[in-house]
């Protein structure tokens, strides 16, 4: 169960991995990585397949039957992961496959003049500023050639006042 299917580049993706019914006296092992599956007609618990990891990486720590998979979103685009949950059942280990996916997006800021297509000199120009994934009240904003101040910081509404002709660059922290 992911916290979110979308993360911004540089932030962490996090998902809980678990079997919904488990015995508290038995702690499963959770591995992320590629695995093999081989048909096995005698096995019914895992859909007639025997599973094994191609390489056994360190297992994810498990607390109360749940592991938390965390990875930094280093590059934009769709990402996927898979692995196995290994658990002792009836005196032998069973392996249960899982997979998940998420999307990493580049960070971006949206700066929109709300009543016109450009900013006028020495006039109050209403501007709306937002950054997906952040509260408007957490933003710090500046403009290259004039002043900008919040009118409703909680909703991302500002007044920009350029002081000279030319390009205005709005910087959002």
HUDA-V472031 format. One record per pair of residues at least 24 apart in sequence whose ideal C-beta (glycine too) atoms are under 8 Angstrom apart, sorted by the first residue. I is the first residue (numbers start at 1). J is the second residue. If there is no record, write none. Layout:
i=I j=J
i=I j=J
This chain:
i=2 j=100
i=2 j=102
i=4 j=102
i=5 j=101
i=5 j=102
i=5 j=103
i=6 j=102
i=6 j=103
i=6 j=104
i=6 j=105
i=7 j=73
i=7 j=102
i=7 j=103
i=7 j=104
i=7 j=105
i=8 j=73
i=8 j=104
i=8 j=105
i=8 j=106
i=8 j=107
i=8 j=132
i=8 j=133
i=9 j=73
i=9 j=74
i=9 j=75
i=9 j=76
i=9 j=104
i=9 j=105
i=9 j=106
i=9 j=107
i=10 j=72
i=10 j=73
i=10 j=74
i=10 j=107
i=11 j=72
i=11 j=73
i=11 j=133
i=12 j=70
i=12 j=71
i=12 j=72
i=12 j=73
i=13 j=70
i=13 j=71
i=13 j=72
i=13 j=73
i=13 j=79
i=13 j=102
i=13 j=104
i=14 j=68
i=14 j=69
i=14 j=70
i=15 j=68
i=15 j=69
i=15 j=100
i=15 j=102
i=16 j=66
i=16 j=67
i=16 j=68
i=16 j=69
i=17 j=60
i=17 j=66
i=17 j=67
i=17 j=68
i=17 j=69
i=17 j=83
i=17 j=85
i=17 j=98
i=18 j=65
i=18 j=66
i=18 j=67
i=18 j=85
i=19 j=65
i=19 j=85
i=19 j=87
i=19 j=96
i=22 j=65
i=22 j=87
i=24 j=64
i=24 j=65
i=26 j=87
i=26 j=88
i=26 j=89
i=27 j=62
i=27 j=65
i=28 j=62
i=28 j=65
i=28 j=67
i=28 j=85
i=28 j=86
i=28 j=87
i=29 j=59
i=29 j=62
i=29 j=85
i=29 j=86
i=29 j=87
i=30 j=59
i=30 j=60
i=30 j=62
i=30 j=67
i=30 j=69
i=30 j=83
i=30 j=84
i=30 j=85
i=30 j=86
i=31 j=56
i=31 j=57
i=31 j=59
i=31 j=60
i=31 j=83
i=31 j=84
i=31 j=85
i=31 j=86
i=32 j=57
i=32 j=60
i=32 j=69
i=32 j=81
i=32 j=82
i=32 j=83
i=33 j=57
i=33 j=82
i=33 j=83
i=34 j=82
i=35 j=82
i=35 j=83
i=35 j=84
i=35 j=95
i=35 j=97
i=37 j=97
i=45 j=89
i=45 j=94
i=46 j=94
i=46 j=95
i=46 j=96
i=46 j=97
i=50 j=95
i=51 j=84
i=51 j=95
i=51 j=96
i=51 j=97
i=52 j=84
i=52 j=95
i=53 j=83
i=53 j=84
i=69 j=100
i=73 j=102
i=73 j=104
i=74 j=104
i=75 j=104
i=76 j=104
i=76 j=105
i=76 j=106
i=77 j=103
i=77 j=104
i=78 j=102
i=78 j=103
i=79 j=103
i=79 j=104
i=105 j=132
i=107 j=131
i=108 j=132
i=109 j=172
i=111 j=170
i=111 j=172
i=113 j=160
i=114 j=157
i=119 j=160
i=119 j=162
i=119 j=168
i=120 j=162
i=121 j=162
i=121 j=163
i=121 j=164
i=121 j=165
i=122 j=161
i=122 j=162
i=122 j=163
i=123 j=161
i=124 j=159
i=124 j=161
i=125 j=159
i=125 j=160
i=125 j=161
i=125 j=162
i=126 j=151
i=126 j=157
i=126 j=158
i=126 j=159
i=127 j=157
i=127 j=158
i=127 j=159
i=127 j=160
i=127 j=170
i=128 j=156
i=128 j=157
i=128 j=158
i=129 j=156
i=129 j=158
i=129 j=170
i=129 j=172
i=130 j=156
i=131 j=172
i=139 j=172
i=139 j=173
i=140 j=172
i=140 j=173
i=141 j=170
i=141 j=171
i=141 j=172
i=141 j=173
i=142 j=170
i=142 j=171
i=143 j=168
i=143 j=169
i=143 j=170
i=143 j=171
i=144 j=168
i=144 j=169
i=144 j=170
i=144 j=171
i=145 j=169
